[in-house]
Amino acid sequence: MLRKIPFLLLRLTGIPFFFREVLQKKKVSIILFHDIDPDIIDTYLRTLIPKYNIISLKDYIKAKETGTVDELPPKSLIITLDDGHKSNYELKPLLERYNVPATIFLCSGIVDTNRHFWWKQDTGKEYSREHLKRIPNKEKLEILKEFGFEVTKEFEDRQALSKHEIEDMKNMADFQSHTVFHPILPNCTDEEADEEISQSKKELEEKYGFKIYALSYPNGDYSDRDIALAKKAGYTCGITIEPGFNSQDTDLFRLKRASIRDGADINELLVKASGLWWYLRKMMGQ
């Protein structure tokens, strides 16, 4: 309840409505989910569709390249999901029902395997996920190995989408790259980062026949080096989790996106989607 109250109060002020109808009107907004429950996304879509014009990431990129972003529908909104969790397959009927073009960013080395996402490995109280995000990639993997995790280890269960599920969703979902094993790119060596960025694109194109043009930086972290590597690998754009709106002038490799908690209620959804929450945090120096 304590988490919900600030979003309820903010929504009641009417300021999210102002942000949406004025500040977002001629901008393109991108929102992010991860491992979200179908019933929750159903409620989200029924809430967002009357308030925004949902477009595809491809629509925006094409408009950017042709200089026609101003001709996109007002209050354009792009829906994305990171990682390729197996629960994303349950969203297929909803995407079809509402005709929503979502973009799902896949970890090429984890989908269609029984390999696990590294941050889901239980490390007890000794190492927090936030700590593991801050240290060199090699050191992180050495720590995780002590707890029975390796990036290529096949576990008894799977956490990511299968090839069949991906193939079955490709008419409604635009699958793009989220690296191979989801490392924090700035914590990688040059060789590691290059492999993660270039190999993911290659694997997804060769295995599924996709045209991979977009890279979602894992955890939203990236450096100038990673942008250069993405350009060298042939990507057209890179997606961050830096809050804000996108326009004709936005750097294609620093596209802004609002990350929304998978279990957020409607008030939190609308406040964050409007950009108000991030504006307030910036004003408070957070």
C-alpha positions as a Markdown table, in Angstrom:
| # | Residue | x | y | z |
|---|---|---|---|---|
| 1 | Met | 0.0 | 0.0 | 0.0 |
| 2 | Leu | 2.8 | 2.4 | 0.8 |
| 3 | Arg | 4.2 | 1.9 | -2.7 |
| 4 | Lys | 0.8 | 2.5 | -4.3 |
| 5 | Ile | -0.2 | 5.7 | -2.5 |
| 6 | Pro | 2.3 | 8.1 | -4.2 |
| 7 | Phe | 1.2 | 6.9 | -7.7 |
| 8 | Leu | -2.5 | 7.2 | -6.8 |
| 9 | Leu | -2.0 | 10.8 | -5.4 |
| 10 | Leu | 0.1 | 11.8 | -8.5 |
| 11 | Arg | -2.6 | 10.5 | -10.8 |
| 12 | Leu | -5.3 | 12.3 | -9.0 |
| 13 | Thr | -3.5 | 15.6 | -9.5 |
| 14 | Gly | -4.1 | 15.4 | -13.2 |
| 15 | Ile | -0.5 | 16.0 | -14.0 |
| 16 | Pro | 0.0 | 12.7 | -15.8 |
| 17 | Phe | -2.9 | 13.7 | -18.0 |
| 18 | Phe | -1.2 | 17.0 | -18.8 |
| 19 | Phe | 2.1 | 15.2 | -19.6 |
| 20 | Arg | 0.3 | 12.7 | -21.9 |
| 21 | Glu | -1.9 | 15.2 | -23.7 |
| 22 | Val | 0.7 | 18.0 | -24.0 |
| 23 | Leu | 4.3 | 16.9 | -23.6 |
| 24 | Gln | 3.9 | 13.4 | -25.1 |
| 25 | Lys | 1.6 | 14.5 | -27.9 |
| 26 | Lys | 4.2 | 15.0 | -30.5 |
| 27 | Lys | 6.8 | 12.6 | -29.1 |
| 28 | Val | 7.4 | 8.8 | -29.2 |
| 29 | Ser | 7.4 | 7.0 | -25.9 |
| 30 | Ile | 8.8 | 3.5 | -25.3 |
| 31 | Ile | 7.9 | 1.4 | -22.3 |
| 32 | Leu | 9.5 | -1.8 | -21.0 |
| 33 | Phe | 8.3 | -4.9 | -19.3 |
| 34 | His | 10.0 | -8.2 | -18.6 |
| 35 | Asp | 8.4 | -11.4 | -17.1 |
| 36 | Ile | 4.9 | -10.1 | -17.0 |
| 37 | Asp | 1.7 | -12.0 | -16.1 |
| 38 | Pro | -0.9 | -12.2 | -19.0 |
| 39 | Asp | -3.7 | -11.0 | -16.8 |
| 40 | Ile | -1.7 | -7.9 | -15.8 |
| 41 | Ile | -0.7 | -7.0 | -19.4 |
| 42 | Asp | -4.3 | -7.5 | -20.4 |
| 43 | Thr | -5.4 | -4.8 | -18.0 |
| 44 | Tyr | -2.4 | -2.6 | -19.1 |
| 45 | Leu | -3.4 | -2.9 | -22.7 |
| 46 | Arg | -7.1 | -2.1 | -22.1 |
| 47 | Thr | -5.9 | 1.0 | -20.1 |
| 48 | Leu | -3.2 | 2.2 | -22.6 |
| 49 | Ile | -5.0 | 1.6 | -25.9 |
| 50 | Pro | -7.6 | 4.4 | -25.5 |
| 51 | Lys | -5.0 | 6.8 | -24.3 |
| 52 | Tyr | -2.1 | 6.2 | -26.7 |
| 53 | Asn | -1.5 | 5.2 | -30.3 |
| 54 | Ile | 0.5 | 2.0 | -30.1 |
| 55 | Ile | 3.0 | 1.7 | -32.9 |
| 56 | Ser | 5.9 | -0.7 | -33.6 |
| 57 | Leu | 9.6 | 0.1 | -33.1 |
| 58 | Lys | 10.0 | -0.5 | -36.8 |
| 59 | Asp | 7.5 | 2.3 | -37.5 |
| 60 | Tyr | 9.5 | 4.8 | -35.5 |
| 61 | Ile | 12.9 | 3.7 | -36.9 |
| 62 | Lys | 11.5 | 4.0 | -40.5 |
| 63 | Ala | 10.1 | 7.5 | -39.7 |
| 64 | Lys | 13.5 | 8.5 | -38.2 |
| 65 | Glu | 15.3 | 7.5 | -41.3 |
| 66 | Thr | 12.9 | 9.3 | -43.6 |
| 67 | Gly | 12.6 | 12.4 | -41.4 |
| 68 | Thr | 8.9 | 11.9 | -40.9 |
| 69 | Val | 8.6 | 11.3 | -37.1 |
| 70 | Asp | 6.3 | 14.4 | -36.9 |
| 71 | Glu | 3.8 | 12.5 | -39.1 |
| 72 | Leu | 3.5 | 9.6 | -36.7 |
| 73 | Pro | 0.2 | 9.4 | -34.8 |
| 74 | Pro | 0.0 | 11.7 | -31.7 |
| 75 | Lys | 1.0 | 10.1 | -28.4 |
| 76 | Ser | 2.8 | 7.2 | -30.2 |
| 77 | Leu | 3.8 | 4.4 | -27.7 |
| 78 | Ile | 6.1 | 1.5 | -28.3 |
| 79 | Ile | 5.8 | -1.6 | -26.1 |
| 80 | Thr | 8.9 | -3.7 | -25.5 |
| 81 | Leu | 9.9 | -6.7 | -23.4 |
| 82 | Asp | 13.4 | -7.7 | -22.5 |
| 83 | Asp | 15.1 | -11.1 | -22.1 |
| 84 | Gly | 12.7 | -13.5 | -23.8 |
| 85 | His | 11.1 | -15.1 | -20.7 |
| 86 | Lys | 9.1 | -18.2 | -21.4 |
| 87 | Ser | 6.0 | -16.5 | -20.0 |
| 88 | Asn | 6.1 | -14.1 | -22.9 |
| 89 | Tyr | 4.5 | -16.8 | -25.0 |
| 90 | Glu | 1.3 | -16.5 | -23.0 |
| 91 | Leu | 1.0 | -12.9 | -24.3 |
| 92 | Lys | 0.4 | -14.1 | -27.9 |
| 93 | Pro | -3.4 | -14.2 | -27.7 |
| 94 | Leu | -3.5 | -10.8 | -26.2 |
| 95 | Leu | -1.2 | -9.3 | -28.8 |
| 96 | Glu | -3.4 | -10.8 | -31.5 |
| 97 | Arg | -6.7 | -9.7 | -29.8 |
| 98 | Tyr | -5.6 | -6.1 | -29.4 |
| 99 | Asn | -3.5 | -6.0 | -32.6 |
| 100 | Val | -0.5 | -4.7 | -30.6 |
| 101 | Pro | 3.0 | -4.9 | -32.2 |
| 102 | Ala | 5.4 | -5.6 | -29.4 |
| 103 | Thr | 9.1 | -5.9 | -29.6 |
| 104 | Ile | 10.8 | -8.7 | -27.6 |
| 105 | Phe | 14.5 | -8.6 | -27.1 |
| 106 | Leu | 16.1 | -12.0 | -26.9 |
| 107 | Cys | 19.2 | -13.3 | -25.3 |
| 108 | Ser | 20.4 | -15.6 | -28.2 |
| 109 | Gly | 22.4 | -17.9 | -26.0 |
| 110 | Ile | 19.5 | -18.6 | -23.6 |
| 111 | Val | 16.4 | -18.9 | -25.7 |
| 112 | Asp | 15.6 | -22.4 | -27.0 |
| 113 | Thr | 17.8 | -23.9 | -24.3 |
| 114 | Asn | 17.6 | -25.0 | -20.6 |
| 115 | Arg | 20.2 | -22.4 | -19.8 |
| 116 | His | 19.2 | -19.9 | -17.1 |
| 117 | Phe | 19.4 | -16.1 | -16.7 |
| 118 | Trp | 22.3 | -15.3 | -14.4 |
| 119 | Trp | 20.4 | -13.0 | -12.1 |
| 120 | Lys | 17.9 | -15.7 | -11.2 |
| 121 | Gln | 20.6 | -17.8 | -9.6 |
| 122 | Asp | 20.3 | -18.0 | -5.8 |
| 123 | Thr | 23.5 | -16.7 | -4.2 |
| 124 | Gly | 22.1 | -16.4 | -0.7 |
| 125 | Lys | 22.8 | -13.3 | 1.3 |
| 126 | Glu | 26.5 | -13.2 | 0.4 |
| 127 | Tyr | 26.2 | -11.5 | -3.0 |
| 128 | Ser | 23.3 | -9.3 | -4.0 |
| 129 | Arg | 22.2 | -8.9 | -7.6 |
| 130 | Glu | 23.1 | -5.3 | -7.5 |
| 131 | His | 26.6 | -6.1 | -6.3 |
| 132 | Leu | 27.0 | -8.6 | -9.2 |
| 133 | Lys | 25.9 | -5.9 | -11.6 |
| 134 | Arg | 28.7 | -3.6 | -10.5 |
| 135 | Ile | 31.8 | -5.9 | -10.8 |
| 136 | Pro | 33.7 | -7.1 | -13.9 |
| 137 | Asn | 31.9 | -9.8 | -15.9 |
| 138 | Lys | 34.6 | -12.3 | -15.4 |
| 139 | Glu | 34.5 | -11.9 | -11.7 |
| 140 | Lys | 30.7 | -12.1 | -11.6 |
| 141 | Leu | 30.8 | -15.4 | -13.5 |
| 142 | Glu | 33.5 | -16.9 | -11.2 |
| 143 | Ile | 31.3 | -16.1 | -8.2 |
| 144 | Leu | 28.2 | -17.6 | -9.8 |
| 145 | Lys | 30.1 | -20.7 | -10.6 |
| 146 | Glu | 30.6 | -21.3 | -6.9 |
| 147 | Phe | 26.8 | -21.5 | -6.6 |
| 148 | Gly | 26.4 | -24.0 | -9.5 |
| 149 | Phe | 25.8 | -21.5 | -12.3 |
| 150 | Glu | 27.5 | -21.3 | -15.7 |
| 151 | Val | 26.2 | -19.5 | -18.8 |
| 152 | Thr | 26.3 | -22.7 | -20.9 |
| 153 | Lys | 25.0 | -25.1 | -18.2 |
| 154 | Glu | 21.7 | -26.9 | -19.2 |
| 155 | Phe | 19.4 | -27.1 | -16.2 |
| 156 | Glu | 16.4 | -29.4 | -15.8 |
| 157 | Asp | 13.9 | -26.6 | -16.5 |
| 158 | Arg | 13.9 | -23.7 | -19.0 |
| 159 | Gln | 13.4 | -20.0 | -18.3 |
| 160 | Ala | 13.3 | -18.6 | -21.8 |
| 161 | Leu | 11.2 | -19.0 | -24.9 |
| 162 | Ser | 11.7 | -22.0 | -27.1 |
| 163 | Lys | 12.3 | -21.9 | -30.8 |
| 164 | His | 8.7 | -23.2 | -31.5 |
| 165 | Glu | 7.3 | -20.4 | -29.3 |
| 166 | Ile | 9.4 | -17.8 | -31.0 |
| 167 | Glu | 8.3 | -19.0 | -34.4 |
| 168 | Asp | 4.7 | -19.1 | -33.4 |
| 169 | Met | 4.8 | -15.5 | -32.2 |
| 170 | Lys | 6.8 | -13.9 | -35.0 |
| 171 | Asn | 3.7 | -12.6 | -36.9 |
| 172 | Met | 2.8 | -10.4 | -33.9 |
| 173 | Ala | 6.1 | -9.8 | -32.2 |
| 174 | Asp | 9.2 | -8.2 | -33.5 |
| 175 | Phe | 12.2 | -10.2 | -32.1 |
| 176 | Gln | 15.4 | -8.3 | -31.6 |
| 177 | Ser | 18.7 | -8.6 | -29.8 |
| 178 | His | 19.5 | -8.5 | -26.1 |
| 179 | Thr | 23.1 | -9.9 | -26.4 |
| 180 | Val | 24.0 | -13.6 | -26.0 |
| 181 | Phe | 24.0 | -14.1 | -22.2 |
| 182 | His | 22.9 | -10.7 | -20.8 |
| 183 | Pro | 26.1 | -9.4 | -19.3 |
| 184 | Ile | 26.5 | -5.8 | -18.1 |
| 185 | Leu | 28.3 | -4.5 | -21.2 |
| 186 | Pro | 30.5 | -1.8 | -19.6 |
| 187 | Asn | 31.8 | -4.5 | -17.2 |
| 188 | Cys | 32.9 | -6.6 | -20.1 |
| 189 | Thr | 36.3 | -6.6 | -21.8 |
| 190 | Asp | 36.5 | -5.3 | -25.4 |
| 191 | Glu | 36.5 | -8.9 | -26.6 |
| 192 | Glu | 33.6 | -10.0 | -24.4 |
| 193 | Ala | 31.5 | -7.0 | -25.4 |
| 194 | Asp | 32.2 | -7.5 | -29.1 |
| 195 | Glu | 31.2 | -11.2 | -28.9 |
| 196 | Glu | 28.0 | -10.5 | -27.0 |
| 197 | Ile | 26.8 | -7.8 | -29.3 |
| 198 | Ser | 27.9 | -9.2 | -32.7 |
| 199 | Gln | 27.2 | -12.9 | -32.0 |
| 200 | Ser | 23.7 | -12.3 | -30.8 |
| 201 | Lys | 22.8 | -10.6 | -34.0 |
| 202 | Lys | 24.4 | -13.3 | -36.1 |
| 203 | Glu | 22.8 | -16.2 | -34.2 |
| 204 | Leu | 19.3 | -14.7 | -34.2 |
| 205 | Glu | 19.5 | -14.0 | -38.0 |
| 206 | Glu | 20.9 | -17.4 | -38.9 |
| 207 | Lys | 18.7 | -19.5 | -36.6 |
| 208 | Tyr | 15.3 | -17.7 | -37.0 |
| 209 | Gly | 15.8 | -15.7 | -40.2 |
| 210 | Phe | 15.1 | -12.4 | -38.5 |
| 211 | Lys | 16.4 | -9.0 | -39.6 |
| 212 | Ile | 18.1 | -7.8 | -36.5 |
| 213 | Tyr | 18.4 | -4.1 | -36.4 |
| 214 | Ala | 17.9 | -3.2 | -32.7 |
| 215 | Leu | 20.0 | -3.9 | -29.6 |
| 216 | Ser | 18.6 | -3.5 | -26.1 |
| 217 | Tyr | 21.5 | -2.9 | -23.7 |
| 218 | Pro | 21.2 | -5.4 | -20.8 |
| 219 | Asn | 20.2 | -3.6 | -17.6 |
| 220 | Gly | 20.2 | -0.4 | -19.7 |
| 221 | Asp | 23.9 | 0.0 | -19.2 |
| 222 | Tyr | 26.2 | 0.9 | -22.1 |
| 223 | Ser | 29.3 | 3.0 | -23.0 |
| 224 | Asp | 30.5 | 4.8 | -26.1 |
| 225 | Arg | 32.5 | 1.6 | -26.8 |
| 226 | Asp | 29.4 | -0.5 | -26.8 |
| 227 | Ile | 27.7 | 1.9 | -29.2 |
| 228 | Ala | 30.7 | 1.7 | -31.5 |
| 229 | Leu | 30.6 | -2.1 | -31.4 |
| 230 | Ala | 26.8 | -2.1 | -32.1 |
| 231 | Lys | 27.4 | 0.1 | -35.1 |
| 232 | Lys | 30.2 | -2.1 | -36.4 |
| 233 | Ala | 28.0 | -5.2 | -36.0 |
| 234 | Gly | 25.4 | -3.6 | -38.2 |
| 235 | Tyr | 22.7 | -2.5 | -35.8 |
| 236 | Thr | 20.5 | 0.5 | -36.6 |
| 237 | Cys | 19.6 | 1.5 | -33.1 |
| 238 | Gly | 20.2 | 0.9 | -29.4 |
| 239 | Ile | 17.6 | 1.0 | -26.6 |
| 240 | Thr | 18.4 | 2.3 | -23.1 |
| 241 | Ile | 16.4 | 2.6 | -20.0 |
| 242 | Glu | 17.1 | 6.3 | -19.7 |
| 243 | Pro | 13.7 | 8.0 | -19.1 |
| 244 | Gly | 12.4 | 10.6 | -21.6 |
| 245 | Phe | 10.6 | 10.9 | -24.9 |
| 246 | Asn | 11.9 | 10.3 | -28.4 |
| 247 | Ser | 11.7 | 12.5 | -31.4 |
| 248 | Gln | 13.3 | 13.1 | -34.8 |
| 249 | Asp | 16.4 | 14.4 | -33.1 |
| 250 | Thr | 17.0 | 11.5 | -30.6 |
| 251 | Asp | 20.2 | 9.6 | -31.0 |
| 252 | Leu | 19.3 | 6.3 | -32.6 |
| 253 | Phe | 21.8 | 4.5 | -30.3 |
| 254 | Arg | 20.5 | 6.2 | -27.1 |
| 255 | Leu | 16.7 | 5.7 | -27.5 |
| 256 | Lys | 14.9 | 6.5 | -24.3 |
| 257 | Arg | 12.6 | 4.1 | -22.6 |
| 258 | Ala | 10.7 | 3.9 | -19.3 |
| 259 | Ser | 11.0 | 0.6 | -17.4 |
| 260 | Ile | 7.8 | -0.3 | -15.6 |
| 261 | Arg | 7.6 | -2.8 | -12.8 |
| 262 | Asp | 5.9 | -6.0 | -14.0 |
| 263 | Gly | 3.5 | -5.9 | -11.0 |
| 264 | Ala | 2.7 | -2.2 | -11.1 |
| 265 | Asp | -1.0 | -1.2 | -10.6 |
| 266 | Ile | -2.7 | 1.1 | -13.1 |
| 267 | Asn | -1.8 | 4.3 | -11.3 |
| 268 | Glu | 1.9 | 3.4 | -11.4 |
| 269 | Leu | 1.6 | 2.4 | -15.0 |
| 270 | Leu | 0.0 | 5.7 | -16.1 |
| 271 | Val | 2.3 | 7.9 | -14.0 |
| 272 | Lys | 5.4 | 6.1 | -15.3 |
| 273 | Ala | 4.2 | 5.9 | -18.9 |
| 274 | Ser | 3.5 | 9.6 | -18.9 |
| 275 | Gly | 7.1 | 10.4 | -17.9 |
| 276 | Leu | 6.0 | 12.3 | -14.8 |
| 277 | Trp | 7.7 | 9.9 | -12.3 |
| 278 | Trp | 11.1 | 10.2 | -14.0 |
| 279 | Tyr | 10.7 | 14.0 | -14.2 |
| 280 | Leu | 10.1 | 14.1 | -10.5 |
| 281 | Arg | 13.0 | 11.9 | -9.7 |
| 282 | Lys | 15.3 | 14.1 | -11.9 |
| 283 | Met | 14.1 | 17.2 | -10.1 |
| 284 | Met | 14.9 | 15.5 | -6.7 |
| 285 | Gly | 18.4 | 14.5 | -8.0 |
| 286 | Gln | 17.7 | 10.8 | -8.0 |
